[in-house]
Amino acid sequence: MSDAPFFHESSGTIRFWVLVEGKLLGASVSREALHHRYRPTAQGEDPLETYLANAADIEAAVRRRLAQGSREPVMLREYDLRAPDAQVPG
């Protein structure tokens, strides 16, 4: 298995792995979630390019989901990618 992120055409998601406590855990995020969070005014953007430009933020979202009890593979939603100051404590 390669640990390089890639665009999975049939599901419309970026699939990637995040190192958590010494283990690579699988995750994915949809093209639409990336578009709405990071490039809402763009047209025809490359989802892999968007992911790579925002990988640290996206990986932090995966870690938050795992801390909340999510299991692998983590599928990020638009809600998970909101700006930290927009998140409601909960």
PDB file with one MODEL, atoms N, CA, C and O in Angstrom:
MODEL        1
ATOM      1  N   MET A   1       0.832  -1.178   0.000  1.00  0.00           N
ATOM      2  CA  MET A   1       0.000   0.000   0.000  1.00  0.00           C
ATOM      3  C   MET A   1       0.879   1.244   0.000  1.00  0.00           C
ATOM      4  O   MET A   1       1.817   1.363   0.788  1.00  0.00           O
ATOM      5  N   SER A   2       0.564   2.138  -0.872  1.00  0.00           N
ATOM      6  CA  SER A   2       1.258   3.416  -0.897  1.00  0.00           C
ATOM      7  C   SER A   2       0.574   4.345   0.097  1.00  0.00           C
ATOM      8  O   SER A   2      -0.643   4.287   0.273  1.00  0.00           O
ATOM      9  N   ASP A   3       1.362   5.206   0.748  1.00  0.00           N
ATOM     10  CA  ASP A   3       0.740   6.152   1.668  1.00  0.00           C
ATOM     11  C   ASP A   3       0.550   7.526   1.034  1.00  0.00           C
ATOM     12  O   ASP A   3       0.260   8.496   1.735  1.00  0.00           O
ATOM     13  N   ALA A   4       0.711   7.615  -0.277  1.00  0.00           N
ATOM     14  CA  ALA A   4       0.491   8.881  -0.973  1.00  0.00           C
ATOM     15  C   ALA A   4      -1.008   9.099  -1.187  1.00  0.00           C
ATOM     16  O   ALA A   4      -1.713   8.175  -1.594  1.00  0.00           O
ATOM     17  N   PRO A   5      -1.498  10.302  -0.917  1.00  0.00           N
ATOM     18  CA  PRO A   5      -2.915  10.572  -1.158  1.00  0.00           C
ATOM     19  C   PRO A   5      -3.217  10.474  -2.650  1.00  0.00           C
ATOM     20  O   PRO A   5      -2.355  10.734  -3.490  1.00  0.00           O
ATOM     21  N   PHE A   6      -4.457  10.093  -2.968  1.00  0.00           N
ATOM     22  CA  PHE A   6      -4.844  10.000  -4.375  1.00  0.00           C
ATOM     23  C   PHE A   6      -6.333  10.276  -4.522  1.00  0.00           C
ATOM     24  O   PHE A   6      -7.106  10.125  -3.576  1.00  0.00           O
ATOM     25  N   PHE A   7      -6.720  10.687  -5.733  1.00  0.00           N
ATOM     26  CA  PHE A   7      -8.126  10.913  -6.028  1.00  0.00           C
ATOM     27  C   PHE A   7      -8.725   9.613  -6.532  1.00  0.00           C
ATOM     28  O   PHE A   7      -8.257   9.048  -7.520  1.00  0.00           O
ATOM     29  N   HIS A   8      -9.760   9.141  -5.852  1.00  0.00           N
ATOM     30  CA  HIS A   8     -10.463   7.912  -6.221  1.00  0.00           C
ATOM     31  C   HIS A   8     -11.675   8.326  -7.058  1.00  0.00           C
ATOM     32  O   HIS A   8     -12.688   8.780  -6.525  1.00  0.00           O
ATOM     33  N   GLU A   9     -11.554   8.163  -8.355  1.00  0.00           N
ATOM     34  CA  GLU A   9     -12.538   8.671  -9.310  1.00  0.00           C
ATOM     35  C   GLU A   9     -13.954   8.162  -9.052  1.00  0.00           C
ATOM     36  O   GLU A   9     -14.898   8.951  -9.049  1.00  0.00           O
ATOM     37  N   SER A  10     -14.115   6.859  -8.835  1.00  0.00           N
ATOM     38  CA  SER A  10     -15.470   6.317  -8.732  1.00  0.00           C
ATOM     39  C   SER A  10     -16.216   6.777  -7.482  1.00  0.00           C
ATOM     40  O   SER A  10     -17.446   6.820  -7.492  1.00  0.00           O
ATOM     41  N   SER A  11     -15.514   7.118  -6.415  1.00  0.00           N
ATOM     42  CA  SER A  11     -16.184   7.613  -5.211  1.00  0.00           C
ATOM     43  C   SER A  11     -16.151   9.142  -5.119  1.00  0.00           C
ATOM     44  O   SER A  11     -16.862   9.733  -4.307  1.00  0.00           O
ATOM     45  N   GLY A  12     -15.328   9.774  -5.950  1.00  0.00           N
ATOM     46  CA  GLY A  12     -15.219  11.232  -5.915  1.00  0.00           C
ATOM     47  C   GLY A  12     -14.553  11.744  -4.654  1.00  0.00           C
ATOM     48  O   GLY A  12     -14.854  12.844  -4.188  1.00  0.00           O
ATOM     49  N   THR A  13     -13.633  10.938  -4.091  1.00  0.00           N
ATOM     50  CA  THR A  13     -12.972  11.329  -2.843  1.00  0.00           C
ATOM     51  C   THR A  13     -11.455  11.293  -2.975  1.00  0.00           C
ATOM     52  O   THR A  13     -10.889  10.576  -3.799  1.00  0.00           O
ATOM     53  N   ILE A  14     -10.827  12.095  -2.130  1.00  0.00           N
ATOM     54  CA  ILE A  14      -9.389  11.964  -1.916  1.00  0.00           C
ATOM     55  C   ILE A  14      -9.241  10.935  -0.816  1.00  0.00           C
ATOM     56  O   ILE A  14      -9.864  11.061   0.238  1.00  0.00           O
ATOM     57  N   ARG A  15      -8.438   9.932  -1.041  1.00  0.00           N
ATOM     58  CA  ARG A  15      -8.131   8.940  -0.013  1.00  0.00           C
ATOM     59  C   ARG A  15      -6.706   9.175   0.446  1.00  0.00           C
ATOM     60  O   ARG A  15      -5.797   9.375  -0.360  1.00  0.00           O
ATOM     61  N   PHE A  16      -6.530   9.147   1.761  1.00  0.00           N
ATOM     62  CA  PHE A  16      -5.228   9.471   2.332  1.00  0.00           C
ATOM     63  C   PHE A  16      -5.074   8.778   3.676  1.00  0.00           C
ATOM     64  O   PHE A  16      -6.024   8.191   4.195  1.00  0.00           O
ATOM     65  N   TRP A  17      -3.882   8.850   4.230  1.00  0.00           N
ATOM     66  CA  TRP A  17      -3.564   8.222   5.504  1.00  0.00           C
ATOM     67  C   TRP A  17      -2.954   9.255   6.430  1.00  0.00           C
ATOM     68  O   TRP A  17      -2.221  10.148   6.004  1.00  0.00           O
ATOM     69  N   VAL A  18      -3.273   9.112   7.707  1.00  0.00           N
ATOM     70  CA  VAL A  18      -2.781  10.031   8.730  1.00  0.00           C
ATOM     71  C   VAL A  18      -2.051   9.204   9.782  1.00  0.00           C
ATOM     72  O   VAL A  18      -2.567   8.191  10.253  1.00  0.00           O
ATOM     73  N   LEU A  19      -0.853   9.639  10.145  1.00  0.00           N
ATOM     74  CA  LEU A  19      -0.086   8.955  11.181  1.00  0.00           C
ATOM     75  C   LEU A  19      -0.614   9.376  12.545  1.00  0.00           C
ATOM     76  O   LEU A  19      -0.552  10.548  12.917  1.00  0.00           O
ATOM     77  N   VAL A  20      -1.140   8.394  13.289  1.00  0.00           N
ATOM     78  CA  VAL A  20      -1.695   8.638  14.617  1.00  0.00           C
ATOM     79  C   VAL A  20      -1.137   7.577  15.559  1.00  0.00           C
ATOM     80  O   VAL A  20      -1.371   6.382  15.379  1.00  0.00           O
ATOM     81  N   GLU A  21      -0.405   8.027  16.553  1.00  0.00           N
ATOM     82  CA  GLU A  21       0.192   7.126  17.540  1.00  0.00           C
ATOM     83  C   GLU A  21       0.982   5.994  16.880  1.00  0.00           C
ATOM     84  O   GLU A  21       0.888   4.833  17.281  1.00  0.00           O
ATOM     85  N   GLY A  22       1.750   6.353  15.873  1.00  0.00           N
ATOM     86  CA  GLY A  22       2.620   5.400  15.198  1.00  0.00           C
ATOM     87  C   GLY A  22       1.955   4.503  14.171  1.00  0.00           C
ATOM     88  O   GLY A  22       2.605   3.623  13.608  1.00  0.00           O
ATOM     89  N   LYS A  23       0.654   4.714  13.915  1.00  0.00           N
ATOM     90  CA  LYS A  23      -0.057   3.892  12.939  1.00  0.00           C
ATOM     91  C   LYS A  23      -0.637   4.770  11.847  1.00  0.00           C
ATOM     92  O   LYS A  23      -1.125   5.866  12.122  1.00  0.00           O
ATOM     93  N   LEU A  24      -0.588   4.291  10.594  1.00  0.00           N
ATOM     94  CA  LEU A  24      -1.241   4.995   9.504  1.00  0.00           C
ATOM     95  C   LEU A  24      -2.701   4.580   9.476  1.00  0.00           C
ATOM     96  O   LEU A  24      -3.022   3.398   9.356  1.00  0.00           O
ATOM     97  N   LEU A  25      -3.588   5.577   9.590  1.00  0.00           N
ATOM     98  CA  LEU A  25      -5.019   5.326   9.577  1.00  0.00           C
ATOM     99  C   LEU A  25      -5.634   5.935   8.324  1.00  0.00           C
ATOM    100  O   LEU A  25      -5.310   7.063   7.953  1.00  0.00           O
ATOM    101  N   GLY A  26      -6.513   5.193   7.677  1.00  0.00           N
ATOM    102  CA  GLY A  26      -7.131   5.637   6.441  1.00  0.00           C
ATOM    103  C   GLY A  26      -8.228   6.656   6.666  1.00  0.00           C
ATOM    104  O   GLY A  26      -8.948   6.619   7.663  1.00  0.00           O
ATOM    105  N   ALA A  27      -8.338   7.573   5.705  1.00  0.00           N
ATOM    106  CA  ALA A  27      -9.371   8.595   5.751  1.00  0.00           C
ATOM    107  C   ALA A  27      -9.690   9.027   4.325  1.00  0.00           C
ATOM    108  O   ALA A  27      -8.945   8.738   3.389  1.00  0.00           O
ATOM    109  N   SER A  28     -10.803   9.718   4.183  1.00  0.00           N
ATOM    110  CA  SER A  28     -11.162  10.264   2.870  1.00  0.00           C
ATOM    111  C   SER A  28     -11.986  11.524   3.058  1.00  0.00           C
ATOM    112  O   SER A  28     -12.570  11.765   4.115  1.00  0.00           O
ATOM    113  N   VAL A  29     -12.015  12.319   1.999  1.00  0.00           N
ATOM    114  CA  VAL A  29     -12.792  13.552   1.990  1.00  0.00           C
ATOM    115  C   VAL A  29     -13.279  13.755   0.556  1.00  0.00           C
ATOM    116  O   VAL A  29     -12.535  13.538  -0.400  1.00  0.00           O
ATOM    117  N   SER A  30     -14.526  14.169   0.422  1.00  0.00           N
ATOM    118  CA  SER A  30     -15.108  14.312  -0.909  1.00  0.00           C
ATOM    119  C   SER A  30     -14.610  15.557  -1.627  1.00  0.00           C
ATOM    120  O   SER A  30     -14.198  16.543  -1.016  1.00  0.00           O
ATOM    121  N   ARG A  31     -14.665  15.471  -2.924  1.00  0.00           N
ATOM    122  CA  ARG A  31     -14.324  16.615  -3.776  1.00  0.00           C
ATOM    123  C   ARG A  31     -15.195  17.814  -3.398  1.00  0.00           C
ATOM    124  O   ARG A  31     -14.710  18.944  -3.349  1.00  0.00           O
ATOM    125  N   GLU A  32     -16.473  17.570  -3.134  1.00  0.00           N
ATOM    126  CA  GLU A  32     -17.405  18.647  -2.809  1.00  0.00           C
ATOM    127  C   GLU A  32     -17.074  19.314  -1.475  1.00  0.00           C
ATOM    128  O   GLU A  32     -17.135  20.538  -1.357  1.00  0.00           O
ATOM    129  N   ALA A  33     -16.724  18.514  -0.475  1.00  0.00           N
ATOM    130  CA  ALA A  33     -16.361  19.087   0.825  1.00  0.00           C
ATOM    131  C   ALA A  33     -15.123  19.972   0.694  1.00  0.00           C
ATOM    132  O   ALA A  33     -15.065  21.057   1.272  1.00  0.00           O
ATOM    133  N   LEU A  34     -14.139  19.505  -0.067  1.00  0.00           N
ATOM    134  CA  LEU A  34     -12.929  20.313  -0.291  1.00  0.00           C
ATOM    135  C   LEU A  34     -13.272  21.615  -0.998  1.00  0.00           C
ATOM    136  O   LEU A  34     -12.799  22.686  -0.618  1.00  0.00           O
ATOM    137  N   HIS A  35     -14.095  21.511  -2.024  1.00  0.00           N
ATOM    138  CA  HIS A  35     -14.482  22.683  -2.805  1.00  0.00           C
ATOM    139  C   HIS A  35     -15.182  23.714  -1.916  1.00  0.00           C
ATOM    140  O   HIS A  35     -14.811  24.888  -1.913  1.00  0.00           O
ATOM    141  N   HIS A  36     -16.190  23.275  -1.168  1.00  0.00           N
ATOM    142  CA  HIS A  36     -16.983  24.207  -0.365  1.00  0.00           C
ATOM    143  C   HIS A  36     -16.184  24.846   0.761  1.00  0.00           C
ATOM    144  O   HIS A  36     -16.435  25.997   1.120  1.00  0.00           O
ATOM    145  N   ARG A  37     -15.221  24.115   1.324  1.00  0.00           N
ATOM    146  CA  ARG A  37     -14.441  24.676   2.427  1.00  0.00           C
ATOM    147  C   ARG A  37     -13.287  25.555   1.960  1.00  0.00           C
ATOM    148  O   ARG A  37     -13.050  26.625   2.519  1.00  0.00           O
ATOM    149  N   TYR A  38     -12.575  25.103   0.938  1.00  0.00           N
ATOM    150  CA  TYR A  38     -11.323  25.769   0.579  1.00  0.00           C
ATOM    151  C   TYR A  38     -11.365  26.599  -0.697  1.00  0.00           C
ATOM    152  O   TYR A  38     -10.594  27.550  -0.826  1.00  0.00           O
ATOM    153  N   ARG A  39     -12.230  26.274  -1.634  1.00  0.00           N
ATOM    154  CA  ARG A  39     -12.247  27.000  -2.909  1.00  0.00           C
ATOM    155  C   ARG A  39     -13.676  27.200  -3.420  1.00  0.00           C
ATOM    156  O   ARG A  39     -13.996  26.782  -4.532  1.00  0.00           O
ATOM    157  N   PRO A  40     -14.529  27.830  -2.623  1.00  0.00           N
ATOM    158  CA  PRO A  40     -15.946  27.934  -3.003  1.00  0.00           C
ATOM    159  C   PRO A  40     -16.205  28.743  -4.267  1.00  0.00           C
ATOM    160  O   PRO A  40     -17.239  28.555  -4.909  1.00  0.00           O
ATOM    161  N   THR A  41     -15.306  29.625  -4.636  1.00  0.00           N
ATOM    162  CA  THR A  41     -15.539  30.433  -5.836  1.00  0.00           C
ATOM    163  C   THR A  41     -14.814  29.891  -7.061  1.00  0.00           C
ATOM    164  O   THR A  41     -14.978  30.422  -8.159  1.00  0.00           O
ATOM    165  N   ALA A  42     -14.030  28.859  -6.891  1.00  0.00           N
ATOM    166  CA  ALA A  42     -13.268  28.287  -8.009  1.00  0.00           C
ATOM    167  C   ALA A  42     -14.157  27.378  -8.857  1.00  0.00           C
ATOM    168  O   ALA A  42     -15.195  26.895  -8.405  1.00  0.00           O
ATOM    169  N   GLN A  43     -13.727  27.163 -10.078  1.00  0.00           N
ATOM    170  CA  GLN A  43     -14.416  26.235 -10.963  1.00  0.00           C
ATOM    171  C   GLN A  43     -13.380  25.305 -11.569  1.00  0.00           C
ATOM    172  O   GLN A  43     -12.319  25.740 -12.018  1.00  0.00           O
ATOM    173  N   GLY A  44     -13.708  24.009 -11.574  1.00  0.00           N
ATOM    174  CA  GLY A  44     -12.837  23.033 -12.206  1.00  0.00           C
ATOM    175  C   GLY A  44     -11.521  22.794 -11.483  1.00  0.00           C
ATOM    176  O   GLY A  44     -10.541  22.377 -12.100  1.00  0.00           O
ATOM    177  N   GLU A  45     -11.493  23.054 -10.182  1.00  0.00           N
ATOM    178  CA  GLU A  45     -10.240  22.862  -9.447  1.00  0.00           C
ATOM    179  C   GLU A  45      -9.912  21.380  -9.300  1.00  0.00           C
ATOM    180  O   GLU A  45     -10.794  20.525  -9.365  1.00  0.00           O
ATOM    181  N   ASP A  46      -8.648  21.098  -9.105  1.00  0.00           N
ATOM    182  CA  ASP A  46      -8.159  19.735  -8.914  1.00  0.00           C
ATOM    183  C   ASP A  46      -8.282  19.393  -7.437  1.00  0.00           C
ATOM    184  O   ASP A  46      -7.636  20.038  -6.610  1.00  0.00           O
ATOM    185  N   PRO A  47      -9.108  18.377  -7.069  1.00  0.00           N
ATOM    186  CA  PRO A  47      -9.283  18.066  -5.651  1.00  0.00           C
ATOM    187  C   PRO A  47      -7.996  17.619  -4.963  1.00  0.00           C
ATOM    188  O   PRO A  47      -7.804  17.898  -3.779  1.00  0.00           O
ATOM    189  N   LEU A  48      -7.116  16.933  -5.681  1.00  0.00           N
ATOM    190  CA  LEU A  48      -5.859  16.510  -5.064  1.00  0.00           C
ATOM    191  C   LEU A  48      -4.987  17.726  -4.748  1.00  0.00           C
ATOM    192  O   LEU A  48      -4.339  17.775  -3.703  1.00  0.00           O
ATOM    193  N   GLU A  49      -4.974  18.688  -5.638  1.00  0.00           N
ATOM    194  CA  GLU A  49      -4.213  19.919  -5.400  1.00  0.00           C
ATOM    195  C   GLU A  49      -4.775  20.669  -4.187  1.00  0.00           C
ATOM    196  O   GLU A  49      -4.017  21.178  -3.362  1.00  0.00           O
ATOM    197  N   THR A  50      -6.096  20.732  -4.087  1.00  0.00           N
ATOM    198  CA  THR A  50      -6.732  21.380  -2.942  1.00  0.00           C
ATOM    199  C   THR A  50      -6.382  20.650  -1.652  1.00  0.00           C
ATOM    200  O   THR A  50      -6.066  21.283  -0.645  1.00  0.00           O
ATOM    201  N   TYR A  51      -6.438  19.317  -1.680  1.00  0.00           N
ATOM    202  CA  TYR A  51      -6.069  18.527  -0.501  1.00  0.00           C
ATOM    203  C   TYR A  51      -4.626  18.829  -0.096  1.00  0.00           C
ATOM    204  O   TYR A  51      -4.356  19.128   1.067  1.00  0.00           O
ATOM    205  N   LEU A  52      -3.703  18.752  -1.051  1.00  0.00           N
ATOM    206  CA  LEU A  52      -2.282  18.941  -0.736  1.00  0.00           C
ATOM    207  C   LEU A  52      -2.009  20.332  -0.157  1.00  0.00           C
ATOM    208  O   LEU A  52      -1.170  20.481   0.731  1.00  0.00           O
ATOM    209  N   ALA A  53      -2.707  21.335  -0.652  1.00  0.00           N
ATOM    210  CA  ALA A  53      -2.513  22.700  -0.162  1.00  0.00           C
ATOM    211  C   ALA A  53      -3.050  22.885   1.257  1.00  0.00           C
ATOM    212  O   ALA A  53      -2.674  23.835   1.944  1.00  0.00           O
ATOM    213  N   ASN A  54      -3.924  21.984   1.695  1.00  0.00           N
ATOM    214  CA  ASN A  54      -4.570  22.125   3.001  1.00  0.00           C
ATOM    215  C   ASN A  54      -4.433  20.871   3.859  1.00  0.00           C
ATOM    216  O   ASN A  54      -5.224  20.654   4.777  1.00  0.00           O
ATOM    217  N   ALA A  55      -3.434  20.050   3.562  1.00  0.00           N
ATOM    218  CA  ALA A  55      -3.284  18.747   4.214  1.00  0.00           C
ATOM    219  C   ALA A  55      -3.180  18.840   5.730  1.00  0.00           C
ATOM    220  O   ALA A  55      -3.769  18.016   6.429  1.00  0.00           O
ATOM    221  N   ALA A  56      -2.460  19.804   6.252  1.00  0.00           N
ATOM    222  CA  ALA A  56      -2.302  19.898   7.706  1.00  0.00           C
ATOM    223  C   ALA A  56      -3.649  20.135   8.380  1.00  0.00           C
ATOM    224  O   ALA A  56      -3.947  19.515   9.401  1.00  0.00           O
ATOM    225  N   ASP A  57      -4.456  21.017   7.826  1.00  0.00           N
ATOM    226  CA  ASP A  57      -5.780  21.313   8.365  1.00  0.00           C
ATOM    227  C   ASP A  57      -6.694  20.089   8.260  1.00  0.00           C
ATOM    228  O   ASP A  57      -7.448  19.791   9.187  1.00  0.00           O
ATOM    229  N   ILE A  58      -6.626  19.393   7.143  1.00  0.00           N
ATOM    230  CA  ILE A  58      -7.468  18.213   6.912  1.00  0.00           C
ATOM    231  C   ILE A  58      -7.056  17.079   7.851  1.00  0.00           C
ATOM    232  O   ILE A  58      -7.912  16.400   8.417  1.00  0.00           O
ATOM    233  N   GLU A  59      -5.768  16.877   8.015  1.00  0.00           N
ATOM    234  CA  GLU A  59      -5.299  15.835   8.938  1.00  0.00           C
ATOM    235  C   GLU A  59      -5.698  16.162  10.377  1.00  0.00           C
ATOM    236  O   GLU A  59      -6.006  15.256  11.151  1.00  0.00           O
ATOM    237  N   ALA A  60      -5.697  17.433  10.741  1.00  0.00           N
ATOM    238  CA  ALA A  60      -6.151  17.827  12.080  1.00  0.00           C
ATOM    239  C   ALA A  60      -7.629  17.496  12.260  1.00  0.00           C
ATOM    240  O   ALA A  60      -8.049  17.103  13.349  1.00  0.00           O
ATOM    241  N   ALA A  61      -8.414  17.652  11.206  1.00  0.00           N
ATOM    242  CA  ALA A  61      -9.835  17.296  11.265  1.00  0.00           C
ATOM    243  C   ALA A  61     -10.000  15.793  11.488  1.00  0.00           C
ATOM    244  O   ALA A  61     -10.881  15.370  12.237  1.00  0.00           O
ATOM    245  N   VAL A  62      -9.157  14.987  10.843  1.00  0.00           N
ATOM    246  CA  VAL A  62      -9.196  13.534  11.055  1.00  0.00           C
ATOM    247  C   VAL A  62      -8.875  13.223  12.511  1.00  0.00           C
ATOM    248  O   VAL A  62      -9.558  12.409  13.133  1.00  0.00           O
ATOM    249  N   ARG A  63      -7.863  13.847  13.052  1.00  0.00           N
ATOM    250  CA  ARG A  63      -7.490  13.601  14.451  1.00  0.00           C
ATOM    251  C   ARG A  63      -8.610  14.004  15.412  1.00  0.00           C
ATOM    252  O   ARG A  63      -8.842  13.324  16.412  1.00  0.00           O
ATOM    253  N   ARG A  64      -9.308  15.109  15.114  1.00  0.00           N
ATOM    254  CA  ARG A  64     -10.447  15.516  15.946  1.00  0.00           C
ATOM    255  C   ARG A  64     -11.548  14.457  15.896  1.00  0.00           C
ATOM    256  O   ARG A  64     -12.122  14.100  16.925  1.00  0.00           O
ATOM    257  N   ARG A  65     -11.833  13.965  14.708  1.00  0.00           N
ATOM    258  CA  ARG A  65     -12.873  12.931  14.576  1.00  0.00           C
ATOM    259  C   ARG A  65     -12.486  11.672  15.341  1.00  0.00           C
ATOM    260  O   ARG A  65     -13.324  11.071  16.014  1.00  0.00           O
ATOM    261  N   LEU A  66     -11.223  11.270  15.242  1.00  0.00           N
ATOM    262  CA  LEU A  66     -10.771  10.084  15.971  1.00  0.00           C
ATOM    263  C   LEU A  66     -10.893  10.300  17.476  1.00  0.00           C
ATOM    264  O   LEU A  66     -11.301   9.393  18.200  1.00  0.00           O
ATOM    265  N   ALA A  67     -10.543  11.489  17.950  1.00  0.00           N
ATOM    266  CA  ALA A  67     -10.645  11.803  19.370  1.00  0.00           C
ATOM    267  C   ALA A  67     -12.099  11.776  19.848  1.00  0.00           C
ATOM    268  O   ALA A  67     -12.366  11.548  21.028  1.00  0.00           O
ATOM    269  N   GLN A  68     -13.028  12.007  18.932  1.00  0.00           N
ATOM    270  CA  GLN A  68     -14.451  11.980  19.260  1.00  0.00           C
ATOM    271  C   GLN A  68     -15.035  10.565  19.158  1.00  0.00           C
ATOM    272  O   GLN A  68     -16.223  10.359  19.404  1.00  0.00           O
ATOM    273  N   GLY A  69     -14.186   9.593  18.794  1.00  0.00           N
ATOM    274  CA  GLY A  69     -14.642   8.213  18.775  1.00  0.00           C
ATOM    275  C   GLY A  69     -14.837   7.598  17.410  1.00  0.00           C
ATOM    276  O   GLY A  69     -15.254   6.443  17.321  1.00  0.00           O
ATOM    277  N   SER A  70     -14.550   8.324  16.334  1.00  0.00           N
ATOM    278  CA  SER A  70     -14.680   7.752  14.994  1.00  0.00           C
ATOM    279  C   SER A  70     -13.689   6.618  14.813  1.00  0.00           C
ATOM    280  O   SER A  70     -12.629   6.590  15.438  1.00  0.00           O
ATOM    281  N   ARG A  71     -14.050   5.698  13.957  1.00  0.00           N
ATOM    282  CA  ARG A  71     -13.164   4.577  13.640  1.00  0.00           C
ATOM    283  C   ARG A  71     -12.704   4.680  12.199  1.00  0.00           C
ATOM    284  O   ARG A  71     -13.331   5.329  11.361  1.00  0.00           O
ATOM    285  N   GLU A  72     -11.599   4.025  11.946  1.00  0.00           N
ATOM    286  CA  GLU A  72     -11.039   3.985  10.599  1.00  0.00           C
ATOM    287  C   GLU A  72     -11.933   3.148   9.694  1.00  0.00           C
ATOM    288  O   GLU A  72     -12.463   2.131  10.142  1.00  0.00           O
ATOM    289  N   PRO A  73     -12.116   3.530   8.462  1.00  0.00           N
ATOM    290  CA  PRO A  73     -11.620   4.752   7.818  1.00  0.00           C
ATOM    291  C   PRO A  73     -12.524   5.944   8.148  1.00  0.00           C
ATOM    292  O   PRO A  73     -13.748   5.817   8.188  1.00  0.00           O
ATOM    293  N   VAL A  74     -11.911   7.080   8.377  1.00  0.00           N
ATOM    294  CA  VAL A  74     -12.644   8.300   8.714  1.00  0.00           C
ATOM    295  C   VAL A  74     -13.047   8.994   7.415  1.00  0.00           C
ATOM    296  O   VAL A  74     -12.205   9.289   6.567  1.00  0.00           O
ATOM    297  N   MET A  75     -14.345   9.249   7.275  1.00  0.00           N
ATOM    298  CA  MET A  75     -14.853   9.996   6.125  1.00  0.00           C
ATOM    299  C   MET A  75     -15.196  11.391   6.614  1.00  0.00           C
ATOM    300  O   MET A  75     -16.171  11.582   7.340  1.00  0.00           O
ATOM    301  N   LEU A  76     -14.389  12.364   6.215  1.00  0.00           N
ATOM    302  CA  LEU A  76     -14.641  13.739   6.637  1.00  0.00           C
ATOM    303  C   LEU A  76     -15.841  14.316   5.906  1.00  0.00           C
ATOM    304  O   LEU A  76     -16.070  14.035   4.730  1.00  0.00           O
ATOM    305  N   ARG A  77     -16.594  15.122   6.625  1.00  0.00           N
ATOM    306  CA  ARG A  77     -17.745  15.823   6.057  1.00  0.00           C
ATOM    307  C   ARG A  77     -17.412  17.312   6.001  1.00  0.00           C
ATOM    308  O   ARG A  77     -16.418  17.757   6.574  1.00  0.00           O
ATOM    309  N   GLU A  78     -18.245  18.067   5.313  1.00  0.00           N
ATOM    310  CA  GLU A  78     -18.035  19.517   5.272  1.00  0.00           C
ATOM    311  C   GLU A  78     -17.983  20.090   6.676  1.00  0.00           C
ATOM    312  O   GLU A  78     -17.162  20.963   6.958  1.00  0.00           O
ATOM    313  N   TYR A  79     -18.840  19.615   7.549  1.00  0.00           N
ATOM    314  CA  TYR A  79     -18.894  20.081   8.938  1.00  0.00           C
ATOM    315  C   TYR A  79     -17.535  19.935   9.628  1.00  0.00           C
ATOM    316  O   TYR A  79     -17.128  20.804  10.399  1.00  0.00           O
ATOM    317  N   ASP A  80     -16.837  18.829   9.346  1.00  0.00           N
ATOM    318  CA  ASP A  80     -15.542  18.570   9.982  1.00  0.00           C
ATOM    319  C   ASP A  80     -14.471  19.556   9.538  1.00  0.00           C
ATOM    320  O   ASP A  80     -13.480  19.755  10.241  1.00  0.00           O
ATOM    321  N   LEU A  81     -14.661  20.169   8.387  1.00  0.00           N
ATOM    322  CA  LEU A  81     -13.643  21.049   7.814  1.00  0.00           C
ATOM    323  C   LEU A  81     -13.902  22.526   8.090  1.00  0.00           C
ATOM    324  O   LEU A  81     -13.191  23.389   7.575  1.00  0.00           O
ATOM    325  N   ARG A  82     -14.900  22.816   8.888  1.00  0.00           N
ATOM    326  CA  ARG A  82     -15.164  24.227   9.210  1.00  0.00           C
ATOM    327  C   ARG A  82     -13.955  24.851   9.879  1.00  0.00           C
ATOM    328  O   ARG A  82     -13.157  24.169  10.523  1.00  0.00           O
ATOM    329  N   ALA A  83     -13.836  26.154   9.713  1.00  0.00           N
ATOM    330  CA  ALA A  83     -12.750  26.871  10.369  1.00  0.00           C
ATOM    331  C   ALA A  83     -12.880  26.693  11.879  1.00  0.00           C
ATOM    332  O   ALA A  83     -13.995  26.734  12.400  1.00  0.00           O
ATOM    333  N   PRO A  84     -11.766  26.495  12.602  1.00  0.00           N
ATOM    334  CA  PRO A  84     -11.823  26.228  14.044  1.00  0.00           C
ATOM    335  C   PRO A  84     -12.640  27.252  14.829  1.00  0.00           C
ATOM    336  O   PRO A  84     -13.326  26.874  15.779  1.00  0.00           O
ATOM    337  N   ASP A  85     -12.592  28.522  14.468  1.00  0.00           N
ATOM    338  CA  ASP A  85     -13.352  29.522  15.220  1.00  0.00           C
ATOM    339  C   ASP A  85     -14.849  29.431  14.947  1.00  0.00           C
ATOM    340  O   ASP A  85     -15.642  30.037  15.666  1.00  0.00           O
ATOM    341  N   ALA A  86     -15.249  28.680  13.915  1.00  0.00           N
ATOM    342  CA  ALA A  86     -16.666  28.510  13.597  1.00  0.00           C
ATOM    343  C   ALA A  86     -17.270  27.304  14.293  1.00  0.00           C
ATOM    344  O   ALA A  86     -18.485  27.115  14.254  1.00  0.00           O
ATOM    345  N   GLN A  87     -16.448  26.489  14.926  1.00  0.00           N
ATOM    346  CA  GLN A  87     -16.947  25.268  15.556  1.00  0.00           C
ATOM    347  C   GLN A  87     -17.567  25.590  16.905  1.00  0.00           C
ATOM    348  O   GLN A  87     -17.052  26.391  17.685  1.00  0.00           O
ATOM    349  N   VAL A  88     -18.675  24.945  17.142  1.00  0.00           N
ATOM    350  CA  VAL A  88     -19.396  25.125  18.403  1.00  0.00           C
ATOM    351  C   VAL A  88     -18.858  24.107  19.401  1.00  0.00           C
ATOM    352  O   VAL A  88     -18.779  22.921  19.080  1.00  0.00           O
ATOM    353  N   PRO A  89     -18.482  24.548  20.618  1.00  0.00           N
ATOM    354  CA  PRO A  89     -18.004  23.597  21.619  1.00  0.00           C
ATOM    355  C   PRO A  89     -19.107  22.588  21.936  1.00  0.00           C
ATOM    356  O   PRO A  89     -20.295  22.912  21.959  1.00  0.00           O
ATOM    357  N   GLY A  90     -18.669  21.356  22.177  1.00  0.00           N
ATOM    358  CA  GLY A  90     -19.735  20.453  22.379  1.00  0.00           C
ATOM    359  C   GLY A  90     -19.530  19.289  23.159  1.00  0.00           C
ATOM    360  O   GLY A  90     -20.454  18.496  23.340  1.00  0.00           O
TER     361      GLY A  90
ENDMDL
END
